[in-house]
């Protein structure tokens, strides 16, 4: 009986996986062919950024790249709790949460008519779509195109939020889960267009380690022993293995550009995740509070170090 159920399950999901594997490449190929150009079109009344006073330069711009649950202009699948906590705790930052990391054409998945129907009837398909997009972004055949498309999208969003190229104001890319694949890939294009100091913070980062992050000044890796999904990524992708010394990840590690910070006992998703407002630590804070506090502390520490040295961080 168990074998029958398994076969039926695979029979139902198999065609969906195959279809998604083909459709996930569609946007990046359309972008490469020039048939459509990315369009930044947000809902009426939505601001290009929130947080610091738009009439004066912020201490830093923070771009949040959500995990594979991202499918709208809204900040996150969790209702934007993390972004709201960051804005409340660090009013000196200008925060962008609307970037579409799983769409080279900058199209929110949930706003497309077909996907809206699927969301109501077969929610799993939306999940699989973004999973497949993550693997397309990691595929060496499509990675350069994907990186350029999303990097350009982020640069455009930053300009709309008031960023001036060559201003020297840091851009922090905070990424959750599969967003780390997009964030590490966007570094070169972002540098090329804005020539800005770039800092990376990954939260349970799921990425293949192949992207060159030499233009980034530092990467802070927030992880946990309870995060099985991130651990699978370190096993799944050879470029994350120490054996592959020439990968972008391992070169950055040897140069001292990667610092690990533990957020035990948080899990990747679920009621004890990094962004859970219910799970509590011994000091009384929620996991969400600790994650926001950690991100803010890291940014302020680097801002302070930059001000003291009056130059780029190593």
FENGI-V392154 format. One record per run of one state. SS is the DSSP state (H for helix, E for strand, C for the rest). FROM is the first residue (numbers start at 1). TO is the last residue. If there is no record, write none. Layout:
SS:FROM:TO + SS:FROM:TO
This chain:
C:1:1 + H:2:23 + C:24:25 + H:26:33 + C:34:49 + E:50:51 + C:52:59 + E:60:65 + C:66:80 + H:81:89 + C:90:92 + E:93:96 + C:97:108 + H:109:111 + C:112:112 + H:113:121 + C:122:122 + H:123:138 + C:139:142 + H:143:160 + C:161:169 + E:170:176 + C:177:178 + H:179:194 + C:195:197 + E:198:203 + C:204:217 + E:218:223 + C:224:227 + H:228:236 + C:237:237 + H:238:240 + C:241:247 + H:248:254 + C:255:257 + E:258:262 + C:263:266 + E:267:267 + C:268:272 + E:273:273 + C:274:279 + E:280:280 + C:281:285 + E:286:286 + H:287:309 + C:310:314
